[in-house]
Amino acid sequence: MLRHKVLWSLGSYPIESSFHRNWPDKITKLPWKVNGNTATRLPSSKRVDIVPVLHAQGESGITKWAQMLRQTLGTVLSSYRGIASMTATDITGTTAGNSCLVLAPHADDETFGCGATILRKRALSTPVKVVIATDGRHSTKSSIISPDQLVELRRQEALVACSHLGVESDDVTFLNFEDGTLHAHLPDLVSVLSMLIERFRPAEILVTSSQDGHPDHRMLNKAAYEAAESRTDIRLLEYPIWFWHPSSWISRQESPVSQANNLFIRPISEIMRMRRYRVQAHPYLPQKKEAMGAYASQVTNLTGEVDWSMMAPWMLRNFTWNNEIFFERRDWRTIDRMV
């Protein structure tokens, strides 16, 4: 692995990520060298792999190119979000009165993905419970804040954020699985989710998308479906987080043509494959933004360290639209009364 400062991983995505390990060995090379504001064209033999540009910091100009490339690719995925929104069924009115269990792999996912939906429910005194699966200890590297301190910090941020969403601390459950390890605890995860579902009996479950690139997001999605499999009275909807990030669509094993297809074609195909729903964020968007701001460790460089990982502004904009997007599997049972 490149021993520079890894930048691609943002927010709750670990610095040494599965995305970095899955990046293809041979992809397009950049035909220039950047020094400050000057770009010098290089001969083919000296052209630089795009991988260090995406992942490294420390050389002059590298960070700017990395940010530009990520933002450009992310803009494509954001345009797909617009398509999802335009083609979605509006369930703003019907979902507001439905009790809900919100499953978040990490503290912040519940707020970014469905904060306005939670606010809308709580405005009607609809019961909402939030479950945060992991402790967040590996969300960033720091020589100032220890992993144990980071766990406590993110826990407190979650409680503050949820309070902004109208969810009391008694309705927030921390499962405390180690960040990045849900794949190793699937049976236990399914068991505890089954218990919580039986105890709360929600009308809806909201969980991160099966197409999110982070393994914890996908594993929590899998656990949610297994835990709710026998319940015919529950609607299970997926809220996308890393779905909108290019890292979710790149595979090491495939050719450059397939990689391009995965990045530019597959996301829209996945969107159209799912049932699509939207919930209007207005007039709750200001409150949602306030709740998002409670996650200072995720939206700012809290310590000023170059290794500190945070969610980029272009990525955050996916969660401040005037609606929130939810997906439903077409092979999952449909509850007609909900739409």
C-alpha positions in Angstrom: 0.0 0.0 0.0 1.2 3.5 -0.8 2.8 5.0 2.3 1.6 8.5 1.6 -1.3 10.1 3.3 -4.5 8.4 2.1 -7.2 10.9 1.1 -9.8 8.9 -0.7 -11.5 7.6 2.4 -13.9 10.1 3.8 -16.3 10.4 6.7 -16.8 7.0 8.4 -14.9 5.2 5.6 -11.6 3.8 7.1 -8.4 5.3 5.9 -7.0 1.9 4.8 -10.1 1.0 2.9 -11.3 -1.9 0.9 -11.6 0.5 -2.0 -7.8 1.1 -1.9 -7.2 -2.6 -1.9 -9.6 -3.1 -4.8 -8.2 -0.4 -7.0 -7.0 -1.8 -10.4 -3.3 -2.2 -10.9 -3.3 -0.7 -14.4 -5.5 2.3 -15.3 -5.1 5.5 -17.2 -2.0 7.5 -16.4 -1.9 11.2 -16.1 0.2 12.9 -18.8 1.5 15.7 -16.6 3.4 16.7 -13.5 2.0 19.4 -11.3 4.2 21.8 -9.4 2.2 24.5 -7.7 0.1 26.1 -10.4 2.2 24.8 -13.3 1.5 21.6 -15.2 4.3 20.1 -17.3 3.5 17.5 -19.9 5.5 14.3 -19.5 6.8 11.7 -22.0 4.9 8.4 -21.9 7.7 6.6 -19.9 7.4 9.1 -17.1 3.6 9.5 -16.8 2.2 9.1 -13.4 -0.4 6.5 -12.3 -3.7 8.0 -11.3 -3.7 5.8 -8.2 -1.2 8.0 -6.2 -3.0 11.1 -7.4 -6.2 9.8 -5.9 -4.7 8.5 -2.7 -1.6 10.5 -1.8 -0.9 13.8 -0.2 2.4 15.5 0.5 3.7 16.5 -3.0 2.8 19.9 -4.3 -0.4 20.0 -6.3 -1.3 16.3 -5.8 -4.1 17.0 -3.4 -5.8 19.5 -5.7 -5.8 17.0 -8.6 -7.1 14.2 -6.3 -9.9 16.5 -5.1 -10.8 17.6 -8.6 -10.9 14.0 -9.9 -13.0 12.7 -7.0 -15.4 15.7 -7.3 -15.7 15.3 -11.1 -16.6 11.6 -10.8 -18.9 12.3 -7.8 -20.7 14.9 -9.8 -21.7 12.2 -12.3 -23.2 10.1 -9.5 -24.9 13.2 -8.1 -26.6 13.7 -11.5 -27.9 10.1 -11.1 -29.3 11.2 -7.8 -31.4 13.8 -9.7 -32.7 11.0 -11.9 -33.6 8.9 -8.9 -35.4 11.9 -7.4 -37.4 12.8 -10.5 -38.5 9.2 -11.1 -39.3 8.4 -7.4 -42.7 8.0 -5.9 -43.4 10.7 -3.2 -44.2 9.0 0.1 -43.8 12.2 2.2 -47.3 12.0 3.6 -47.6 8.3 4.1 -44.3 7.7 5.8 -44.6 10.5 8.4 -47.0 8.5 10.6 -45.2 5.2 10.4 -43.1 4.1 13.4 -39.5 3.5 12.3 -36.3 1.7 13.3 -33.3 3.5 11.7 -30.2 1.3 11.3 -26.9 3.1 10.9 -23.6 1.3 10.5 -21.8 4.4 11.9 -22.8 7.4 13.9 -23.7 10.1 11.2 -25.3 7.8 8.6 -28.7 8.1 10.2 -28.5 11.9 10.0 -27.0 12.2 6.5 -29.2 9.6 4.9 -32.6 10.2 6.5 -32.4 13.1 9.0 -35.3 15.0 7.4 -37.5 11.9 7.3 -36.8 11.4 11.0 -37.6 15.0 11.7 -40.9 14.7 9.8 -41.9 11.7 11.8 -41.0 13.2 15.1 -43.0 16.4 14.3 -46.1 14.1 14.4 -44.8 12.3 17.6 -44.3 9.2 15.5 -42.0 6.8 17.4 -38.5 6.5 16.0 -35.6 4.5 17.3 -32.0 4.8 16.1 -29.5 1.9 16.2 -25.9 2.6 15.6 -24.0 -0.6 14.9 -20.3 0.2 15.2 -18.2 2.3 17.6 -16.4 4.4 15.0 -12.9 3.9 16.4 -11.3 3.4 13.0 -12.9 6.3 11.2 -9.7 8.3 11.1 -6.1 8.2 12.1 -4.9 10.6 14.8 -1.9 11.1 17.1 -4.0 13.5 19.2 -7.2 11.6 19.8 -7.0 7.9 20.8 -9.3 5.3 19.3 -11.1 5.1 22.7 -11.5 8.8 22.8 -12.8 8.8 19.3 -15.4 6.2 20.3 -16.7 8.5 23.1 -16.5 11.5 20.9 -18.6 10.0 18.1 -21.1 8.6 20.7 -21.6 12.1 22.1 -21.9 13.6 18.6 -24.6 11.0 17.8 -26.6 11.9 20.9 -26.5 15.6 20.1 -27.3 15.0 16.4 -30.3 12.8 17.3 -31.5 15.3 19.8 -31.6 17.8 16.9 -33.7 15.3 15.0 -36.1 15.0 17.9 -34.9 11.6 19.0 -34.2 11.3 22.8 -31.1 9.6 24.1 -33.2 6.7 25.4 -34.3 5.9 21.9 -30.7 5.7 20.6 -29.0 2.3 20.9 -25.3 1.7 20.4 -24.4 -1.9 19.6 -20.7 -1.1 19.9 -19.3 -3.6 17.3 -15.8 -2.6 16.4 -15.7 -0.3 13.4 -15.0 -2.2 10.2 -15.8 -5.7 11.6 -19.5 -6.3 11.0 -18.6 -9.0 8.5 -17.2 -11.0 11.4 -20.3 -10.7 13.6 -23.2 -11.3 11.2 -25.0 -14.0 13.4 -24.7 -11.8 16.5 -25.8 -8.7 14.5 -28.9 -10.5 13.1 -29.8 -11.8 16.5 -29.7 -8.4 18.2 -31.6 -6.8 15.3 -34.2 -9.5 15.5 -34.6 -8.8 19.2 -34.9 -5.1 18.6 -37.5 -5.5 15.8 -39.6 -7.9 18.0 -39.4 -5.5 20.9 -40.2 -2.3 19.0 -42.4 -3.7 16.2 -41.8 -0.8 13.7 -43.8 -0.2 10.6 -40.6 0.7 8.7 -37.0 -0.2 8.9 -34.5 2.2 7.2 -31.0 0.8 6.5 -28.0 1.8 4.4 -28.0 0.7 0.7 -26.7 -2.7 -0.3 -24.7 -0.9 -3.0 -22.8 1.4 -0.5 -19.1 0.7 -0.9 -18.3 0.4 2.7 -18.4 -3.2 3.9 -20.1 -2.3 7.2 -22.9 -0.6 5.3 -23.5 -3.7 3.2 -23.3 -6.1 6.1 -25.8 -4.1 8.1 -28.1 -4.2 5.1 -27.7 -7.9 4.9 -28.4 -8.4 8.6 -31.5 -6.2 8.4 -33.0 -8.3 5.6 -32.3 -11.5 7.5 -33.7 -10.1 10.8 -36.9 -8.9 9.1 -37.3 -11.9 6.8 -40.2 -13.4 8.8 -42.0 -10.1 9.4 -44.7 -9.4 6.9 -45.9 -6.2 8.6 -42.7 -4.2 8.1 -41.5 -2.2 5.1 -37.7 -2.2 4.6 -36.3 0.8 2.7 -32.6 1.5 1.9 -31.0 4.9 2.2 -27.9 5.5 0.0 -24.7 7.0 1.5 -21.6 5.8 -0.2 -23.7 4.9 -3.2 -22.9 8.4 -4.4 -19.2 8.0 -4.1 -17.1 6.6 -7.0 -15.3 4.1 -4.7 -18.5 2.1 -4.5 -18.4 1.1 -8.2 -14.7 0.2 -8.9 -13.5 -3.4 -9.0 -9.9 -4.5 -9.3 -10.7 -7.7 -11.2 -12.3 -6.1 -14.2 -10.9 -4.5 -17.4 -10.8 -0.7 -17.9 -13.9 -0.9 -20.1 -15.7 -2.8 -17.3 -14.5 -0.3 -14.8 -15.9 2.6 -16.9 -19.2 0.7 -17.3 -19.3 0.2 -13.5 -18.8 3.8 -12.8 -21.0 5.4 -15.5 -23.6 2.8 -16.4 -24.1 0.4 -13.4 -25.2 3.1 -10.9 -28.1 4.2 -13.0 -28.9 0.6 -13.8 -29.1 -0.1 -10.0 -31.3 2.9 -9.5 -33.7 1.9 -12.1 -33.7 -1.7 -10.9 -35.0 -0.6 -7.5 -38.3 0.9 -6.5 -37.5 4.6 -5.8 -39.2 6.8 -3.2 -38.6 10.3 -2.0 -39.5 12.2 1.1 -39.5 16.0 1.0 -36.9 17.6 3.2 -38.7 21.0 3.3 -39.2 22.6 5.9 -36.9 20.4 7.9 -33.6 21.0 6.0 -32.2 23.7 8.3 -32.7 21.4 11.3 -31.1 18.5 9.4 -28.1 20.7 8.6 -27.8 21.6 12.2 -27.8 17.9 13.1 -25.2 17.2 10.5 -23.0 19.9 12.0 -23.1 18.1 15.3 -20.7 15.5 13.7 -17.7 17.9 13.8 -15.4 14.9 13.7 -16.8 13.9 10.3 -17.4 17.2 8.5 -14.4 19.2 9.7 -10.7 18.6 10.3 -11.2 18.5 14.0 -7.5 18.3 15.0 -5.8 19.9 12.0 -3.8 16.7 11.3 -3.2 15.9 7.6 -4.2 12.3 8.3 -7.7 13.4 9.7 -10.4 11.9 7.5 -13.5 13.9 6.9 -16.4 14.0 4.3 -15.7 16.3 1.4 -18.1 19.2 0.8 -19.1 17.8 -2.7 -20.1 14.5 -1.0 -22.0 16.3 1.8 -24.1 18.1 -0.8 -25.8 14.8 -1.7 -27.5 15.0 1.7 -28.7 18.5 1.6 -31.0 18.2 -1.4 -34.7 19.2 -1.0 -35.6 15.5 -0.7 -34.2 12.2 0.7 -34.1 9.1 -1.5 -35.0 5.6 -0.5 -34.7 2.4 -2.5 -36.8 -0.8 -2.1 -35.9 -4.1 -3.7 -38.4 -5.3 -6.2 -37.9 -8.9 -4.9 -38.8 -7.7 -1.4 -42.5 -7.9 -0.4 -44.5 -4.8 -1.0 -46.9 -3.4 1.6 -49.5 -1.7 -0.6 -50.8 0.5 2.2 -47.5 2.3 2.3 -47.7 4.0 -1.1 
